[in-house]
Every structure is written in structure tokens, then in C-alpha cells.
């Protein structure tokens, strides 16, 4: 299986496990980091995600992955919270956080030479995202879009 197939398979395995633990699956990624494969499962909950939820999902998912054995490579399973500065990727993520302040990183510099900016999400029309500064970008032009956190 390639990475996308592994991510889809693991997402289907993780959905009921997360639900049993009062969570939802925010994201699943199978990536290579420092020469090793890491299966990153990110969970979310309206009440928040604590270490106990991460451990419970990790143990149950690890057991299910051992049973089904879908990944040929040696890997490390990592279950974590989406966090307060979560990355928005899906249309539903953008819709859920409409009006929120976000930190955006573009794949290529804009017409003013900027690759990063902070603005509020104003609207989404298909694959186009409009920000409070009046700029609109296609999702394919955005490298990352994360919720902004003021400390």
C-alpha cells in the first residue's frame, strides 16, 4: 500500500475506536521522519483531548493494527491531540472555523512577495478561500493554514 492507501485504511480503523473513547479522528498521516516511518493519528473532542484519551486510542488502535497488519514497513504509532493551533485541511475544517484568525503559509510568494500572513477566514467558495485582508487563494496554493494562537 502507498501512504494515501495506508492513511485511508487506518482512518477507517481509527474512526470507531476514537468514537468509543469520546473522540473523533482529525487527521491520519503516514510519513517518513529522520529515516523512520511514523503513523500519526490526530484526535479531537469538543471537551478536549487529554493524555488518557490519547493513550486509550493508541492502545486500542495498536491492537487493531497488529491484528490487521496493513503496513509492511516498520513504523512508530503516534496518537495526539489536534491542539489549539490545529491545521485546517478539509473543506469542513475551513467551514467549522469560519471567522477565526489563522496563520497562513503559501507555497509561493504572493504579488507583494509574502509567503506568510495572519488574517481571519471570511468565506470558502469551493476550493477558494477568502481572508479578511481581501485576498483569495485556492487551497492548492496554501502550504498550511493553522488556527492562530495569541499568547
BAKOL-333697 format. One record per atom (N, C-alpha, C): x, y, z; residue in three letters. Coordinates in steps of 0.2 Angstrom, whole numbers, padded with zeros to 4 digits, always signed. Example, Ala and Ser with C-alpha at 12.3 -4.5 7.8 and 13.67 -1.06 7.14 Angstrom:
BAKOL-333697
+0066-0028+0039ALA/+0062-0022+0039ALA/+0066-0016+0039ALA/+0064-0011+0035SER/+0068-0005+0036SER/+0064+0000+0039SER/
This chain:
BAKOL-333697
+0004-0006+0000UNK/+0000+0000+0000UNK/+0004+0006+0000UNK/+0002+0011-0003UNK/+0006+0018-0003UNK/+0003+0022+0003UNK/+0006+0027+0004UNK/+0005+0032+0010UNK/-0003+0033+0010UNK/-0006+0036+0005UNK/-0013+0038+0004UNK/-0017+0032+0006UNK/-0016+0026+0003UNK/-0020+0020+0005UNK/-0019+0018+0012UNK/-0013+0018+0015UNK/-0012+0017+0022UNK/-0016+0022+0026UNK/-0016+0028+0025UNK/-0019+0033+0028UNK/-0027+0032+0028UNK/-0030+0030+0022UNK/-0037+0029+0022UNK/-0039+0023+0026UNK/-0035+0017+0025UNK/-0036+0011+0029UNK/-0036+0013+0037UNK/-0031+0016+0039UNK/-0030+0017+0046UNK/-0036+0022+0049UNK/-0038+0027+0044UNK/-0043+0031+0046UNK/-0050+0027+0048UNK/-0051+0022+0043UNK/-0057+0018+0044UNK/-0056+0014+0051UNK/-0050+0011+0052UNK/-0049+0008+0058UNK/-0050+0012+0064UNK/-0048+0018+0064UNK/-0047+0023+0070UNK/-0054+0026+0071UNK/-0058+0027+0066UNK/-0065+0030+0067UNK/-0069+0027+0073UNK/-0070+0021+0073UNK/-0074+0018+0079UNK/-0071+0018+0085UNK/-0064+0017+0085UNK/-0060+0017+0091UNK/-0060+0024+0094UNK/-0059+0029+0090UNK/-0060+0036+0093UNK/-0067+0037+0096UNK/-0072+0035+0092UNK/-0079+0036+0094UNK/-0080+0033+0101UNK/-0078+0027+0102UNK/-0078+0023+0108UNK/-0075+0027+0114UNK/-0070+0031+0113UNK/-0067+0035+0118UNK/-0069+0042+0118UNK/-0075+0044+0115UNK/-0077+0051+0115UNK/-0074+0056+0111UNK/-0070+0053+0106UNK/-0066+0057+0101UNK/-0068+0057+0094UNK/-0066+0061+0090UNK/-0066+0060+0083UNK/-0059+0060+0080UNK/-0058+0057+0074UNK/-0052+0057+0070UNK/-0051+0064+0067UNK/-0046+0068+0068UNK/-0045+0074+0065UNK/-0041+0073+0059UNK/-0035+0069+0059UNK/-0031+0068+0054UNK/-0027+0061+0055UNK/-0025+0058+0049UNK/-0020+0052+0049UNK/-0015+0054+0044UNK/-0009+0053+0046UNK/-0003+0054+0041UNK/+0002+0048+0042UNK/+0004+0045+0037UNK/+0010+0041+0037UNK/+0016+0044+0033UNK/+0021+0046+0037UNK/+0026+0050+0035UNK/+0033+0047+0037UNK/+0038+0049+0033UNK/+0045+0047+0035UNK/+0048+0053+0038UNK/+0051+0052+0044UNK/+0054+0057+0048UNK/+0061+0054+0050UNK/+0066+0057+0049UNK/+0073+0055+0051UNK/+0074+0048+0049UNK/+0072+0046+0043UNK/+0074+0039+0041UNK/+0069+0034+0044UNK/+0064+0036+0048UNK/+0059+0031+0051UNK/+0052+0033+0049UNK/+0048+0028+0048UNK/+0041+0029+0047UNK/+0037+0030+0053UNK/+0033+0035+0053UNK/+0028+0037+0058UNK/+0021+0037+0056UNK/+0017+0034+0060UNK/+0010+0034+0058UNK/+0007+0039+0063UNK/+0005+0045+0061UNK/+0002+0050+0065UNK/-0005+0050+0065UNK/-0009+0049+0071UNK/-0016+0049+0071UNK/-0017+0055+0076UNK/-0021+0060+0073UNK/-0023+0066+0077UNK/-0030+0065+0079UNK/-0032+0066+0085UNK/-0039+0065+0088UNK/-0041+0072+0090UNK/-0048+0073+0091UNK/-0051+0079+0093UNK/-0057+0077+0097UNK/-0059+0082+0102UNK/-0066+0081+0105UNK/-0068+0088+0108UNK/-0074+0089+0107UNK/-0077+0095+0110UNK/-0075+0097+0117UNK/-0074+0092+0121UNK/-0072+0093+0128UNK/-0065+0093+0129UNK/-0061+0092+0123UNK/-0054+0092+0124UNK/-0051+0085+0124UNK/-0045+0085+0122UNK/-0041+0078+0122UNK/-0036+0078+0128UNK/-0036+0074+0132UNK/-0031+0073+0137UNK/-0027+0067+0136UNK/-0022+0066+0140UNK/-0017+0061+0139UNK/-0020+0054+0139UNK/-0025+0053+0144UNK/-0029+0047+0145UNK/-0033+0045+0138UNK/-0036+0050+0135UNK/-0039+0048+0128UNK/-0034+0046+0123UNK/-0028+0050+0123UNK/-0023+0048+0118UNK/-0020+0041+0119UNK/-0019+0039+0126UNK/-0017+0033+0127UNK/-0022+0027+0126UNK/-0028+0028+0127UNK/-0034+0023+0126UNK/-0034+0022+0119UNK/-0034+0027+0114UNK/-0035+0027+0107UNK/-0028+0023+0105UNK/-0023+0025+0107UNK/-0016+0022+0105UNK/-0016+0015+0106UNK/-0018+0013+0112UNK/-0018+0005+0114UNK/-0023+0001+0110UNK/-0029+0004+0109UNK/-0034+0000+0105UNK/-0032+0000+0098UNK/-0030+0006+0095UNK/-0028+0006+0088UNK/-0022+0002+0087UNK/-0017+0002+0091UNK/-0011-0003+0091UNK/-0013-0010+0090UNK/-0018-0012+0095UNK/-0020-0019+0095UNK/-0023-0021+0088UNK/-0027-0016+0085UNK/-0031-0017+0079UNK/-0026-0017+0073UNK/-0021-0013+0073UNK/-0016-0013+0068UNK/-0012-0020+0068UNK/-0010-0022+0074UNK/-0007-0028+0075UNK/-0011-0034+0072UNK/-0017-0034+0073UNK/-0022-0039+0071UNK/-0022-0039+0063UNK/-0023-0033+0060UNK/-0024-0032+0053UNK/-0018-0032+0049UNK/-0012-0030+0052UNK/-0006-0029+0049UNK/-0006-0026+0042UNK/-0008-0020+0041UNK/-0009-0017+0035UNK/-0002-0014+0032UNK/+0003-0013+0037UNK/+0008-0009+0035UNK/+0015-0013+0035UNK/+0018-0014+0029UNK/+0024-0018+0028UNK/+0030-0015+0032UNK/+0031-0009+0031UNK/+0036-0006+0034UNK/+0036-0006+0042UNK/+0042-0005+0045UNK/+0042-0004+0052UNK/+0040+0003+0054UNK/+0036+0005+0059UNK/+0034+0011+0060UNK/+0033+0012+0067UNK/+0032+0019+0069UNK/+0030+0021+0076UNK/+0023+0024+0076UNK/+0019+0022+0080UNK/+0012+0024+0080UNK/+0012+0030+0085UNK/+0009+0036+0083UNK/+0009+0042+0087UNK/+0002+0044+0087UNK/-0001+0045+0093UNK/-0008+0047+0094UNK/-0008+0054+0098UNK/-0010+0059+0095UNK/-0010+0065+0099UNK/-0016+0070+0097UNK/-0017+0075+0101UNK/-0022+0080+0101UNK/-0021+0084+0095UNK/-0027+0086+0092UNK/-0026+0091+0086UNK/-0023+0098+0089UNK/-0024+0099+0095UNK/-0021+0105+0098UNK/-0025+0112+0096UNK/-0023+0117+0100UNK/-0026+0123+0099UNK/-0024+0127+0092UNK/-0018+0125+0090UNK/-0016+0128+0083UNK/-0017+0123+0077UNK/-0022+0119+0078UNK/-0023+0114+0073UNK/-0023+0116+0066UNK/-0020+0112+0061UNK/-0020+0114+0054UNK/-0027+0112+0051UNK/-0029+0117+0047UNK/-0036+0116+0043UNK/-0034+0113+0036UNK/-0037+0108+0034UNK/-0035+0105+0028UNK/-0042+0103+0024UNK/-0047+0101+0027UNK/-0053+0099+0023UNK/-0057+0105+0023UNK/-0062+0104+0018UNK/-0067+0110+0017UNK/-0071+0110+0024UNK/-0072+0105+0027UNK/-0076+0105+0033UNK/-0072+0109+0039UNK/-0066+0108+0039UNK/-0061+0112+0043UNK/-0062+0119+0043UNK/-0062+0121+0036UNK/-0062+0129+0035UNK/-0069+0131+0037UNK/-0074+0127+0035UNK/-0081+0129+0037UNK/-0082+0130+0044UNK/-0080+0125+0048UNK/-0081+0125+0055UNK/-0077+0131+0059UNK/-0072+0133+0056UNK/-0068+0139+0059UNK/-0069+0145+0055UNK/-0074+0146+0051UNK/-0075+0152+0048UNK/-0076+0158+0053UNK/-0072+0163+0051UNK/-0072+0169+0056UNK/-0066+0169+0060UNK/-0063+0163+0061UNK/-0057+0163+0065UNK/-0051+0166+0062UNK/-0046+0168+0066UNK/-0040+0171+0064UNK/-0035+0165+0063UNK/-0032+0165+0057UNK/-0027+0159+0055UNK/-0021+0162+0053UNK/-0016+0158+0054UNK/-0009+0159+0051UNK/-0008+0155+0045UNK/-0007+0158+0039UNK/-0007+0155+0033UNK/+0001+0155+0030UNK/+0003+0150+0027UNK/+0009+0149+0024UNK/+0007+0147+0016UNK/+0010+0151+0012UNK/+0008+0150+0005UNK/+0014+0146+0002UNK/+0013+0142-0004UNK/+0018+0138-0007UNK/+0022+0143-0011UNK/+0020+0148-0014UNK/+0024+0153-0017UNK/+0022+0160-0015UNK/+0026+0164-0015UNK/+0025+0171-0013UNK/+0020+0174-0017UNK/+0016+0179-0013UNK/+0010+0182-0017UNK/+0013+0188-0021UNK/+0009+0192-0023UNK/+0011+0198-0028UNK/+0015+0203-0024UNK/+0015+0203-0017UNK/+0019+0208-0013UNK/+0025+0204-0011UNK/+0026+0198-0013UNK/+0032+0194-0010UNK/+0032+0191-0004UNK/+0026+0190-0001UNK/+0025+0187+0006UNK/+0022+0180+0005UNK/+0025+0176+0009UNK/+0023+0169+0009UNK/+0019+0167+0015UNK/+0019+0172+0020UNK/+0016+0171+0027UNK/+0012+0177+0028UNK/+0006+0175+0031UNK/+0002+0181+0034UNK/-0003+0178+0039UNK/-0006+0183+0043UNK/-0011+0181+0048UNK/-0018+0185+0046UNK/-0023+0182+0046UNK/-0030+0185+0044UNK/-0035+0181+0046UNK/-0041+0184+0046UNK/-0047+0180+0048UNK/-0050+0176+0041UNK/-0053+0170+0042UNK/-0056+0167+0037UNK/-0063+0170+0036UNK/-0064+0172+0030UNK/-0070+0176+0028UNK/-0075+0171+0024UNK/-0073+0167+0019UNK/-0078+0163+0016UNK/-0074+0158+0012UNK/-0077+0153+0010UNK/-0075+0147+0006UNK/-0080+0146+0000UNK/-0077+0146-0006UNK/-0081+0145-0012UNK/-0078+0140-0015UNK/-0080+0133-0014UNK/-0077+0128-0017UNK/-0070+0127-0015UNK/-0065+0127-0019UNK/-0058+0127-0017UNK/-0055+0134-0016UNK/-0058+0139-0016UNK/-0056+0146-0015UNK/-0057+0148-0008UNK/-0052+0151-0004UNK/-0053+0153+0002UNK/-0052+0161+0002UNK/-0056+0165+0005UNK/-0056+0172+0006UNK/-0054+0174+0013UNK/-0049+0179+0013UNK/-0047+0181+0020UNK/-0049+0188+0021UNK/-0049+0190+0028UNK/-0051+0197+0029UNK/-0047+0203+0026UNK/-0041+0201+0024UNK/-0037+0206+0021UNK/-0039+0207+0013UNK/-0044+0203+0011UNK/-0047+0204+0004UNK/-0044+0199-0001UNK/-0039+0196+0001UNK/-0035+0191-0003UNK/-0039+0184-0003UNK/-0039+0181-0009UNK/-0042+0175-0010UNK/-0037+0170-0013UNK/-0036+0164-0011UNK/-0031+0159-0013UNK/-0035+0152-0014UNK/-0033+0149-0019UNK/-0035+0142-0020UNK/-0032+0138-0014UNK/-0035+0132-0012UNK/-0032+0128-0007UNK/-0026+0125-0009UNK/-0025+0124-0016UNK/-0019+0121-0018UNK/-0013+0126-0018UNK/-0014+0132-0017UNK/-0009+0137-0016UNK/-0007+0138-0009UNK/-0010+0135-0005UNK/-0009+0136+0003UNK/-0005+0130+0005UNK/+0001+0131+0008UNK/+0005+0126+0010UNK/+0002+0124+0017UNK/+0000+0128+0022UNK/-0003+0127+0028UNK/-0007+0132+0030UNK/-0012+0131+0034UNK/-0017+0135+0037UNK/-0019+0133+0044UNK/-0016+0136+0049UNK/-0017+0134+0056UNK/-0021+0140+0060UNK/-0025+0137+0065UNK/-0028+0142+0069UNK/-0023+0146+0073UNK/-0024+0153+0073UNK/-0019+0157+0076UNK/-0020+0157+0084UNK/-0015+0157+0087UNK/-0015+0157+0095UNK/-0011+0163+0097UNK/-0015+0167+0101UNK/-0012+0173+0104UNK/-0010+0171+0111UNK/-0003+0172+0113UNK/-0001+0171+0120UNK/-0001+0177+0124UNK/
